Amino acid sequence: MSYVIVAYDISDNGRRFEAAERLKGLGFVRIQKSLYIARGGTALAKEAFRALLRVIDRSSDSVFVIVVPRESFEKAFVHGLQSELGEDRSRVL
């Protein structure tokens, strides 16, 4: 299992709302204002990236999508994701 993480910087409120709705429709959960996560792999990452490219202004907005292997995600320092991901993730390694 992998995780897909999406971050964006979108200047327009309408486009930002549309981006959020598209990501939620793909199963992503918001972990910060412009940061989303979902369980998935390369196919989901590509789908999310393409969905956001249809929304953003390519001259001023930015999108970052990355696939993180489960092993790497489990090593992250995290607090506050347990309710969205169904895991107790608060810990210091």
Backbone as ProteinMPNN parsed JSONL, in Angstrom:
{"seq_chain_A": "MSYVIVAYDISDNGRRFEAAERLKGLGFVRIQKSLYIARGGTALAKEAFRALLRVIDRSSDSVFVIVVPRESFEKAFVHGLQSELGEDRSRVL", "coords_chain_A": {"N_chain_A": [[0.837, -1.172, 0.0], [0.47, 2.229, -0.766], [0.665, 5.806, -0.357], [-0.839, 8.758, -1.598], [0.117, 12.034, -1.86], [-0.968, 15.324, -2.1], [-0.266, 18.635, -2.803], [-1.026, 22.062, -3.186], [-0.866, 25.39, -4.587], [-3.015, 27.69, -5.107], [-4.294, 30.586, -6.387], [-6.843, 31.766, -6.813], [-10.023, 31.871, -5.282], [-12.32, 30.448, -6.227], [-11.238, 28.535, -8.032], [-9.618, 27.217, -6.221], [-11.529, 26.095, -4.489], [-12.806, 24.389, -6.31], [-10.686, 22.648, -6.911], [-10.329, 21.424, -4.411], [-12.792, 20.093, -4.15], [-12.673, 18.3, -6.302], [-10.508, 16.679, -5.516], [-11.519, 15.586, -3.127], [-13.603, 14.128, -4.233], [-12.153, 12.125, -5.41], [-11.411, 10.649, -3.288], [-9.606, 11.718, -1.502], [-8.47, 13.126, 1.607], [-8.485, 16.114, 3.463], [-5.652, 17.393, 5.037], [-4.372, 19.651, 5.71], [-4.879, 23.123, 4.835], [-4.241, 23.298, 2.016], [-3.327, 20.762, 1.481], [-3.512, 17.379, 0.847], [-4.336, 13.885, 1.311], [-4.398, 10.443, 0.33], [-5.032, 6.925, 0.256], [-3.352, 5.02, -2.101], [-1.849, 4.645, -5.379], [0.351, 5.106, -8.18], [-1.526, 5.353, -10.286], [-3.721, 6.692, -9.089], [-2.39, 9.031, -8.35], [-1.736, 10.136, -10.865], [-4.329, 10.535, -11.844], [-5.334, 12.431, -10.024], [-3.532, 14.541, -10.499], [-4.065, 15.156, -13.196], [-6.744, 15.939, -12.934], [-6.465, 18.264, -11.405], [-4.943, 19.852, -13.123], [-6.854, 20.59, -14.942], [-8.185, 22.533, -13.599], [-6.52, 24.547, -12.55], [-4.789, 27.729, -13.002], [-2.361, 27.753, -15.159], [-0.36, 29.608, -15.437], [0.037, 30.842, -13.03], [-0.56, 29.259, -10.787], [0.35, 26.382, -8.728], [1.04, 22.854, -8.486], [1.673, 19.926, -6.633], [2.325, 16.56, -6.607], [2.81, 13.468, -5.091], [3.8, 10.065, -4.711], [3.979, 8.079, -1.926], [5.647, 5.471, -0.475], [4.311, 2.976, 1.749], [6.079, 2.206, 3.792], [7.779, 4.42, 4.055], [5.926, 6.394, 4.729], [5.106, 5.474, 7.213], [7.281, 6.134, 8.761], [7.142, 8.798, 9.141], [6.892, 11.86, 11.002], [4.067, 12.573, 12.633], [1.037, 14.147, 13.565], [-2.339, 14.185, 14.322], [-3.646, 12.918, 12.174], [-5.03, 10.636, 12.668], [-7.867, 10.375, 12.807], [-8.779, 10.808, 10.177], [-7.413, 8.863, 8.682], [-7.791, 6.553, 10.037], [-5.899, 5.534, 11.765], [-3.604, 5.36, 14.468], [-1.43, 7.777, 14.554], [0.154, 9.503, 15.991], [3.258, 10.079, 17.179], [6.663, 9.945, 18.2], [9.592, 9.078, 16.713]], "CA_chain_A": [[0.0, 0.0, 0.0], [1.15, 3.515, -0.831], [-0.157, 6.988, -0.135], [-0.648, 9.861, -2.538], [0.038, 13.329, -1.195], [-1.156, 16.426, -3.044], [-0.187, 19.995, -2.27], [-1.188, 23.045, -4.253], [-0.929, 26.814, -4.302], [-3.968, 28.209, -6.09], [-4.579, 31.948, -5.93], [-8.254, 32.126, -6.946], [-10.898, 31.121, -4.37], [-13.177, 29.526, -6.972], [-10.416, 27.412, -8.504], [-9.17, 26.471, -5.035], [-12.681, 25.302, -4.055], [-12.997, 23.321, -7.306], [-9.604, 21.681, -6.71], [-10.648, 20.67, -3.194], [-13.924, 19.207, -4.439], [-12.203, 17.213, -7.175], [-9.699, 15.756, -4.718], [-12.435, 14.857, -2.233], [-14.31, 13.177, -5.085], [-11.242, 11.017, -5.695], [-11.148, 9.928, -2.048], [-8.594, 12.384, -0.682], [-8.898, 13.867, 2.792], [-7.68, 17.316, 3.709], [-4.915, 17.369, 6.297], [-4.149, 21.077, 5.928], [-5.695, 23.865, 3.871], [-3.937, 22.946, 0.627], [-2.584, 19.508, 1.528], [-4.452, 16.257, 0.866], [-3.732, 12.557, 1.281], [-5.288, 9.304, 0.082], [-4.365, 5.651, -0.008], [-3.359, 4.755, -3.538], [-0.545, 4.576, -6.028], [0.633, 5.949, -9.336], [-2.744, 5.622, -11.055], [-4.459, 7.742, -8.393], [-1.59, 10.253, -8.443], [-1.944, 10.68, -12.213], [-5.713, 10.998, -11.946], [-5.431, 13.679, -9.254], [-2.762, 15.561, -11.203], [-4.838, 15.557, -14.389], [-7.94, 16.666, -12.479], [-6.07, 19.604, -10.979], [-4.505, 20.608, -14.293], [-8.05, 21.126, -15.594], [-8.744, 23.587, -12.75], [-5.589, 25.615, -12.201], [-4.242, 28.677, -13.963], [-0.99, 27.256, -15.298], [0.615, 30.702, -15.414], [0.252, 31.384, -11.683], [-0.799, 28.272, -9.737], [1.255, 25.234, -8.727], [0.522, 21.585, -7.97], [2.709, 18.941, -6.317], [1.725, 15.254, -6.317], [3.863, 12.476, -4.852], [3.418, 8.767, -4.177], [4.858, 7.752, -0.81], [5.48, 4.077, -0.055], [3.828, 2.788, 3.121], [7.209, 2.158, 4.71], [8.23, 5.803, 4.282], [4.853, 7.101, 5.43], [5.1, 5.03, 8.603], [8.407, 6.753, 9.452], [6.903, 10.242, 9.236], [6.472, 12.463, 12.267], [2.703, 12.977, 12.311], [0.053, 14.306, 14.627], [-3.64, 14.672, 13.88], [-4.218, 12.224, 11.014], [-5.653, 9.358, 13.036], [-9.296, 10.301, 12.515], [-8.996, 10.713, 8.739], [-6.828, 7.659, 8.111], [-8.142, 5.392, 10.837], [-4.686, 4.997, 12.359], [-2.982, 6.183, 15.505], [-0.181, 8.181, 13.926], [0.886, 10.446, 16.833], [4.389, 9.436, 17.82], [8.007, 10.428, 17.873], [10.444, 7.906, 16.49]], "C_chain_A": [[0.884, 1.238, 0.0], [0.152, 4.608, -0.504], [0.164, 8.014, -1.201], [-0.85, 11.147, -1.761], [-0.02, 14.407, -2.263], [-1.071, 17.736, -2.28], [-0.373, 20.953, -3.437], [-1.165, 24.457, -3.695], [-1.771, 27.42, -5.42], [-4.468, 29.548, -5.579], [-6.067, 32.3, -5.916], [-9.138, 31.248, -6.053], [-11.762, 30.097, -5.092], [-12.417, 28.312, -7.462], [-9.943, 26.561, -7.336], [-10.299, 25.581, -4.517], [-12.896, 24.125, -5.007], [-11.92, 22.253, -7.157], [-9.898, 20.807, -5.499], [-11.764, 19.666, -3.453], [-13.502, 18.034, -5.322], [-11.381, 16.195, -6.397], [-10.568, 14.947, -3.769], [-13.209, 13.802, -3.014], [-13.471, 11.964, -5.451], [-10.862, 10.242, -4.434], [-10.08, 10.539, -1.166], [-9.241, 13.029, 0.533], [-7.931, 15.021, 3.002], [-6.965, 17.163, 5.045], [-4.405, 18.759, 6.665], [-4.868, 21.797, 4.809], [-5.458, 23.465, 2.421], [-3.112, 21.668, 0.532], [-3.56, 18.351, 1.749], [-3.682, 14.947, 0.808], [-4.806, 11.509, 1.003], [-4.434, 8.051, -0.037], [-4.463, 5.396, -1.504], [-1.947, 4.758, -4.08], [-0.455, 5.509, -7.214], [-0.62, 6.294, -10.129], [-3.562, 6.738, -10.403], [-3.716, 9.071, -8.473], [-1.78, 10.919, -9.805], [-3.346, 11.245, -12.368], [-5.902, 12.328, -11.212], [-4.716, 14.812, -9.975], [-3.524, 16.074, -12.418], [-6.084, 16.359, -14.002], [-7.588, 18.095, -12.088], [-5.576, 20.452, -12.14], [-5.684, 21.214, -15.041], [-8.625, 22.32, -14.839], [-7.812, 24.789, -12.636], [-5.329, 26.58, -13.353], [-2.761, 28.34, -14.061], [0.059, 28.358, -15.274], [0.902, 31.196, -14.001], [0.113, 30.359, -10.554], [0.225, 27.143, -9.819], [0.602, 24.04, -8.058], [1.709, 20.654, -7.755], [2.005, 17.661, -5.928], [2.856, 14.245, -6.171], [3.243, 11.185, -4.311], [4.457, 8.398, -3.117], [4.619, 6.298, -0.414], [5.073, 3.988, 1.424], [4.975, 2.834, 4.121], [7.723, 3.556, 5.039], [7.192, 6.587, 5.066], [4.855, 6.734, 6.913], [6.236, 5.634, 9.415], [8.218, 8.259, 9.659], [6.549, 10.651, 10.66], [5.117, 13.107, 12.004], [1.902, 13.166, 13.578], [-1.234, 14.797, 13.99], [-4.244, 13.974, 12.694], [-5.037, 11.001, 11.392], [-7.128, 9.293, 12.684], [-9.553, 10.133, 11.021], [-8.52, 9.384, 8.162], [-7.139, 6.4, 8.905], [-6.948, 4.75, 11.507], [-4.236, 5.916, 13.48], [-1.594, 6.545, 15.009], [0.615, 9.166, 14.777], [2.024, 9.722, 17.533], [5.659, 10.164, 17.423], [8.896, 9.211, 17.791], [11.783, 8.074, 17.162]], "O_chain_A": [[1.911, 1.288, 0.677], [-1.049, 4.364, -0.389], [1.305, 8.124, -1.651], [-1.865, 11.327, -1.088], [0.771, 14.41, -3.207], [-1.718, 17.919, -1.249], [0.076, 20.679, -4.55], [-1.408, 24.689, -2.511], [-1.291, 27.633, -6.534], [-5.002, 29.64, -4.474], [-6.497, 33.076, -5.063], [-9.015, 30.023, -6.069], [-11.917, 28.977, -4.604], [-12.89, 27.184, -7.329], [-9.872, 25.337, -7.439], [-10.056, 24.433, -4.143], [-13.14, 23.001, -4.567], [-12.218, 21.063, -7.267], [-9.735, 19.588, -5.555], [-11.683, 18.517, -3.019], [-13.934, 16.903, -5.103], [-11.533, 14.989, -6.591], [-10.368, 13.741, -3.626], [-13.445, 12.704, -2.509], [-14.007, 10.901, -5.764], [-10.085, 9.29, -4.498], [-9.684, 9.93, -0.172], [-10.405, 13.427, 0.497], [-6.73, 14.913, 2.752], [-7.586, 16.844, 6.059], [-4.045, 19.004, 7.816], [-5.416, 21.152, 3.916], [-6.421, 23.31, 1.67], [-2.301, 21.508, -0.379], [-4.331, 18.346, 2.709], [-2.549, 14.889, 0.331], [-5.965, 11.666, 1.389], [-3.257, 8.118, -0.389], [-5.531, 5.54, -2.099], [-0.976, 4.862, -3.331], [-1.095, 6.56, -7.253], [-0.758, 7.424, -10.597], [-4.044, 7.634, -11.096], [-4.336, 10.12, -8.643], [-1.965, 12.133, -9.882], [-3.53, 12.311, -12.955], [-6.554, 13.238, -11.723], [-5.237, 15.924, -10.055], [-3.616, 17.281, -12.639], [-6.432, 17.336, -14.665], [-8.325, 19.03, -12.403], [-5.776, 21.667, -12.135], [-5.534, 22.241, -15.704], [-9.462, 23.045, -15.376], [-8.274, 25.93, -12.627], [-5.61, 26.284, -14.514], [-1.997, 28.616, -13.137], [1.246, 28.075, -15.107], [1.893, 31.891, -13.78], [0.631, 30.587, -9.46], [0.885, 26.965, -10.842], [-0.261, 24.179, -7.191], [2.627, 20.594, -8.573], [1.175, 17.661, -5.019], [3.749, 14.172, -7.016], [2.278, 11.221, -3.547], [5.659, 8.406, -3.381], [3.499, 5.934, -0.055], [5.454, 4.831, 2.235], [4.848, 3.441, 5.184], [8.064, 3.837, 6.188], [7.535, 7.355, 5.965], [4.629, 7.59, 7.768], [6.168, 5.646, 10.644], [9.053, 8.911, 10.287], [5.975, 9.871, 11.419], [5.02, 14.071, 11.245], [2.073, 12.43, 14.55], [-1.211, 15.737, 13.195], [-5.297, 14.407, 12.225], [-5.672, 10.391, 10.532], [-7.603, 8.229, 12.288], [-10.455, 9.39, 10.634], [-9.151, 8.838, 7.257], [-6.786, 5.298, 8.485], [-6.967, 3.553, 11.792], [-4.47, 7.124, 13.431], [-0.683, 5.717, 15.038], [1.664, 9.632, 14.332], [1.792, 8.857, 18.378], [5.701, 10.897, 16.435], [8.937, 8.402, 18.718], [12.63, 7.185, 17.081]]}, "name": "protein", "num_of_chains": 1, "seq": "MSYVIVAYDISDNGRRFEAAERLKGLGFVRIQKSLYIARGGTALAKEAFRALLRVIDRSSDSVFVIVVPRESFEKAFVHGLQSELGEDRSRVL"}
